């Protein structure tokens, strides 16, 4: 059992839904204060709603303004490979899709990114 598995549920890094810069900054400030490494997740189908450029810029701004907080941002691309590819081209590091997609996962790996399962 890993050290992380041995921790209790209250010790695991939080999963936080972020919709915009305000919610992301609040989550990162709270993580900084608590010494945590949060997993930030966009709402479902965020790639279609907000657009790849906005979401990539959101991730970049988080890394610039909170360089001391190790966070993961997962962009939800719903069930649309086109939005997933747009996010990857825009520089997003982690995407999720409703259904597994081997082609998108392979392209993500080639681009230094990941297709991951959306945390619950």
Buried (B, 14 or more C-beta within 10 A) or exposed (E): EEEEEEEEEEEEBEBBEBEEBEBBBEBBEBBBEEEBEBBBBBEBBBBBBBBBBBBBBBBBBBBEEBEEBEBBBBBBBBEBBEBBBBBBEBBBBBBBBEEEBEEBBEBBEEBEBBBBEBEE
